[in-house]
Amino acid sequence: MLEYKRGDLLVYKKQKRSTQPGPRARSVASAVQDGKFMYVVDKFWIVEDICEDGTLEVRTRLGKRHRLSPDDPNLRHPSWWQRILYRSRFRELQQGPSA
C-alpha cells in the first residue's frame, strides 16, 4: 500500500458513463443496451487530511471533497511526466479552490 500525507498530489482514475466522452477519455467502450459509452478519465486531486480511520480526505480542483481508502486501486501519485504535463492543474490544487 502506498503511503500518503497531507498535501500530496494525486491522480484518480475515475470511471464514467455518458453519451459523449470528452477529449481526455481513455479506454472508451460502447454500452450496447443504452447507447452510452463507458470510459476512464484522470482526475487531479490533493490530500487535505488523513482521517482517524486511515481514509484520505481529498479535494478536487473545484473544491469538492471525497473520502477514499488509501488502498483504492484507482488512486496513485502522479508520475514525473504528469507533474510536468499537468502542472497548471496541480498548481490550481495547491493554491486552493477559486471562489
C-alpha positions as CSV (number, residue, x, y, z in Angstrom):
1,M,0.0,0.0,0.0
2,L,1.3,3.5,-0.9
3,E,1.9,6.0,1.9
4,Y,0.1,9.3,1.6
5,K,0.5,12.5,3.6
6,R,-1.3,15.8,3.7
7,G,-0.6,18.0,0.7
8,D,0.3,15.0,-1.6
9,L,-0.9,15.4,-5.2
10,L,-3.0,12.5,-6.6
11,V,-4.3,11.1,-9.8
12,Y,-7.6,9.3,-9.5
13,K,-8.7,7.1,-12.4
14,K,-12.4,7.8,-12.4
15,Q,-14.8,5.6,-14.4
16,K,-17.6,7.5,-16.2
17,R,-20.5,6.8,-18.5
18,S,-22.2,9.2,-20.9
19,T,-23.3,9.6,-24.5
20,Q,-20.3,11.8,-25.5
21,P,-16.9,11.0,-23.9
22,G,-14.7,14.1,-23.5
23,P,-11.3,14.7,-25.1
24,R,-9.5,13.2,-22.1
25,A,-11.4,9.9,-22.1
26,R,-9.4,6.7,-22.3
27,S,-10.4,3.1,-22.6
28,V,-13.7,4.0,-24.3
29,A,-16.1,1.1,-24.7
30,S,-19.7,1.1,-26.0
31,A,-22.5,0.0,-23.8
32,V,-24.8,-1.6,-26.3
33,Q,-28.1,-1.5,-24.4
34,D,-28.4,2.2,-23.8
35,G,-26.2,3.9,-26.4
36,K,-23.8,5.3,-23.8
37,F,-20.1,4.9,-23.6
38,M,-18.1,3.7,-20.6
39,Y,-14.6,5.3,-20.2
40,V,-11.9,6.4,-17.8
41,V,-10.8,10.0,-17.1
42,D,-7.8,11.0,-14.9
43,K,-8.8,13.4,-12.1
44,F,-6.2,15.5,-10.3
45,W,-6.7,15.9,-6.5
46,I,-4.8,16.8,-3.4
47,V,-4.8,15.1,0.1
48,E,-6.5,17.6,2.5
49,D,-6.4,15.3,5.6
50,I,-5.8,11.8,6.8
51,C,-8.8,10.7,8.9
52,E,-8.5,8.7,12.1
53,D,-9.8,5.6,10.4
54,G,-7.0,5.9,7.8
55,T,-9.1,7.1,5.0
56,L,-8.0,10.1,2.9
57,E,-10.0,13.3,2.6
58,V,-9.2,14.7,-0.8
59,R,-10.1,17.9,-2.6
60,T,-10.8,18.4,-6.3
61,R,-9.6,21.5,-8.3
62,L,-13.1,23.0,-7.9
63,G,-13.2,22.4,-4.1
64,K,-15.3,19.3,-3.9
65,R,-14.3,16.8,-1.2
66,H,-14.2,13.0,-1.3
67,R,-13.2,10.3,1.1
68,L,-11.1,7.4,-0.2
69,S,-9.4,4.4,1.0
70,P,-5.6,4.7,0.7
71,D,-5.6,1.2,-1.0
72,D,-8.1,2.2,-3.7
73,P,-6.6,0.7,-6.9
74,N,-7.7,3.8,-8.9
75,L,-5.6,6.1,-6.7
76,R,-1.9,6.9,-7.2
77,H,0.8,9.5,-7.1
78,P,1.4,11.3,-10.4
79,S,4.4,10.3,-12.4
80,W,7.1,12.8,-13.1
81,W,5.9,13.5,-16.6
82,Q,2.3,14.0,-15.4
83,R,3.6,16.6,-12.9
84,I,5.1,18.4,-15.9
85,L,2.3,17.9,-18.4
86,Y,-0.5,18.9,-15.9
87,R,1.5,21.4,-13.8
88,S,-1.3,24.0,-14.2
89,R,-3.9,21.7,-12.8
90,F,-1.6,20.8,-9.9
91,R,-0.8,24.4,-9.3
92,E,-4.5,25.2,-9.0
93,L,-4.9,22.4,-6.4
94,Q,-2.0,23.7,-4.3
95,Q,-3.4,27.3,-4.4
96,G,-6.9,26.1,-3.3
97,P,-10.3,26.3,-4.9
98,S,-11.2,29.5,-6.7
99,A,-14.1,31.5,-5.3
